[in-house]
């Protein structure tokens, strides 16, 4: 299922503070694949973060990204005077080669790589002795939980919309099954008439054909063309799918399985169908089943 969530917060420190942002993105997937992108020094949180994602979500490809914004980096920028002096010493040569170029501006010089330097990123995720800073890490993980709440809510809203679509498709499936059942009720008479015509043609060519042979062929033809069992199973699958939607929860994989069973019965119905109209209904069922399968892969 698709979705996006964002959670922000801030942790104050003794000397400086840090603002954090979690961004979660989810796209459709048969299983659950959770990936985390964390700042350097916070790799220790990856296993816990992945576990929390898997504890809340059951399906989809989920990417979780954490970014940190340190106050110390904002206020601790300094000028690399050696690099700046070297650039300034090259300006006469550059102006001689490019006499029509405007003189350099201070903001342009400061924007050159190496002129401005930032201090190394602090790592309040660990104490000076290397032990984890549980308070800071706990705040970050609480922010992840907040983002997961928002993502789960968005996915639930999408799931509710898809449930309505699935319900409509199942209703159309029921209509097709009922239409096929009406045709199936007329099949014995139709098969009997067709068989009578065929027998009359055969007797005209082979008058000595044994009666018991004719009876055997008639019974075999009736059995092969009887689709009532397939229609009963299709009705049962529709009822099971509607029950899953009503119960809610993670039903995606179960619906996937039911779609396989739908396809099996629809294929058998088409292969056993004795007339064109029944085959047309079977093909319409297969089209609906493909739509059901596509939607089932989009839900948890």
Order of alpha helices (4+ residues) and beta strands (2+ residues): beta-beta-beta-alpha-beta-alpha-beta-alpha-alpha-beta-alpha-alpha-alpha-alpha-alpha
